[in-house]
Structure formats: C-alpha cells, structure tokens
Amino acid sequence: MRLHIKNGRLIDPANGIDAFKDVCIAAGKILDITEPGVTPKNFKSTKVIDATNLVVAPGLVDLSARLREPGYEYKATLESEMQAAMQGGVTSLICPPDTDPVLDEPGLVEMLKHRAKSLNQANVYPLGALTMGLKGASLTEMAELTEAGCVGFSQAAEPILDTMVMLRAMQYAKTFGFSVWLRPQDASLSTGIAHSGPVASRLGLSGIPVIAETIALHTIFELVRQTGARVHLCRMSSAAGLELMRQAKKENLPITCDVGAHHIHMIDEDIGFFDSNARILPPFRAKRDREAICAALLDGTIDAICSDHTPVDDDEKQLPFGEASPGATGLELLLSLALKWADENVQTAQHKLSRAIAKVTVDAARIASLPCGQLGIGSDADICIFDPDARWVVNIASLASQGKHTPFLGRELPGRVRTTIVGGRVTYERK
C-alpha cells in the first residue's frame, strides 16, 4: 500500500520536527516527508489520509503491556489487547515475562512472537525471565532467550531474595550486553495494600512505605556500581526514590527509569471509599510524590511513561479492596494521560505536544534499544494520527481491552486516536 498523509501537523521529537508536512509511505517505509501539497516524482498513492487539524506522530512505544497470553486468557486475549493497542495508537509494546508458563524458555518466546505476528498489528517485544520460573533462584539462559527475540530480562513483580543471585544476573547481563529490568521494591516491606500514610490508616489498610522503594534502589545501585550492568527501573513511585535516581544519574550509572501513566495523575486519596479500580502496584502515593513525578518527567530524571497495562477480570476486581487483584487497563489511555501531563506541567504552549509525544515514543524506544519511535525517511511507517483537541470519556464501552477496570472510569481525557498505521498498513481507523 502507498499512503499519502496530507495536511497534518507532523511532530517527530527524535528528528526535531514540529511542522505541517505531508508524509509519503511505500513498501512499509517512510518514503518522503514534504511540504504540504508536494509529492515526490513518480509517487502515486493508493490511499490518501487527510490529517487536517490532526497530529501525525510516531506510533507509541509502550514499555509495559501485559497481553495475558499464554495462560491467562480468561483475563484477556492477544486479539483483544492488540485491538486495544491499535485504538490507543500503540504500535510497539514490550510485554513482561509473568505469563503462564513464564517466558523462561526460547520456545515460549518464539511461540508468543509468532502468535502476535499472525495478528498483523502491533510489534511485540517480550522480556525474558531473569530467573527460571521467576523464582529468584537459578538464572535463565539469557543468550538463547535473546536469540529467540527477548529485548531484556525481568522479574516482573516477583522478587529476588538472594542478593548473590542478583549479582550474578547482572554480571551475566553485563558480559553479553543485555539489559536488566527491575521493579524497585523490597519484598519484606511490600506486603501491604496501600501507600503507608494517613489514608491507609483511616481506611484500615496495611501500608507499603516509601522505604520499600528506596531500600531496593540502594541495593540495585550498589550492584550496578559493582558490575556496570545496564539496568532499567520500572514504575518509580516516590519523591525519595526519584531523588536517589537523580543522584545516581549524576554519577553516570547506566540506568534509566519509567513511571506508570496512572501514577502521574493519581494519589492515595483517589482510593476513595475502597475503589478496587485504584488498587495498583506500586500503590498510589501522596500528593508530594505525584508532584515529584511530574517534575522528574520535566527534568529527565524519569525517561519515559508506560501504560503498565494489566487487564484484570471482574471476578478478581469486584472484591473488597484488600482482596482485589492489583492492576488496571492502560493501553488506550497512554496517549491521553501523557497529553494531560504535558498540558498541566509544560509551561511553553508550543512544546506541550512534543514533550508528551517524546515520553511515549523515542524516549521509550531508546530504553529498549528499539528501532522505532521516530519517522525518519527510510524508517518503518509506524504512525499514530490523533486529534489533540478531542475529548473523550473513559467508560466500559469505549475500551477494546478485555480488562475494563481503570481508576479513570467516568473521567474526561484529552486527545483521541483517529488512525493507526503499522508497517505502512492502516490497522485502525476511528469511524
């Protein structure tokens, strides 16, 4: 298919573009970027997309999206979550290894990639398990898993209690140039339900203190100093943790970090009267922590925003708060929540959109060393076209994901995806 996207505002932070341009696509690649109304010689399109009053951006890159296959199809299927990705403009996504069975063998990784490719939608990049069965005891064969298609290695939310195992994992990863993705949470201090503070006390919920994050970070940073391994910290949640991250980056340690999109906007008070949709891990923390997250996104301490998409079925959510499974759907909210952050925190009006888009495209792609998140000539034509002025209300009917639970139900959000293009193919068009 030869596509001609015309009259749109092209925003490509990776290449420093924010201007009205036409985009010509052929053979799945960006053929040319021209002034409006100008087409390359001998280029004849088979489809024209009029992007007047719309933004043409790289397809979103999501650093954490649980697709629930294999093993948890009752929570979500690959078909439903891929459709959610298309509606959210997410063209590349990274999935954690906590499936059933765990992604700790090459055959399982190859099966997942083959199944995802057969759907012909988003590009799926699995994280391999750091330890066999995510049990924190013996290391996986990282080299074989990388050959099968893994882009990094993670424990998902499972801890490694033996620090010697973590040290050896980092040494192995450093030797072969692999990246290790870790959630900074001390296992002994993370057994509670909500953020340790006045709200949890008032509701009678056991607390998860901020030191659960900071103690884990101290350990990880010491191991990074010892090994030189490249580590990505997943789902930062506290002001104290971000200050440690800021200091570690000043040391030029090979570290990056992300934040879940929900944590940019929610605090512990949003639990309300035991709203299980707000049961998230790490928990929503205090207002000062949320403000620190917003500031850290601005100054670059936080590298990227992810959806932390974790679809949960009704049987596991419609329970008392402390018994409900943590998690929320996020693929279709990622763009809107990034735009909302930029609108509320970026001071220069002309930079709001580009700052938001960067955090969910090129900045995310760099963390995983992926060749996406940008629209340079010759690059894969993975594109998200959206209306920045549109508003939409999050409700069950508007979500394609099989998981319908999110703390943003009933809330109005900015930005609406109109068209998603993957590899030069139109994979979604909003009617």
Beta strands, then each sheet from edge to edge (+ up, - down):
strand 1: 3-12
strand 2: 17-26
strand 3: 29-34
strand 4: 47-50
strand 5: 55-58
strand 6: 60-62
strand 7: 90-95
strand 8: 123-126
strand 9: 128-129
strand 10: 153-154
strand 11: 179-182
strand 12: 194-195
strand 13: 207-208
strand 14: 230-233
strand 15: 255-260
strand 16: 304-306
strand 17: 383-393
strand 18: 412-422
strand 19: 425-429
sheet 1: 3+ 2- 1+ 4+
sheet 2: 3+ 2- 1+ 5+ 17- 18+ 19-
sheet 3: 6+ 7+ 8+
sheet 4: 9+ 10+ 11+ 14+ 15+ 16+
sheet 5: 12+ 13+
end
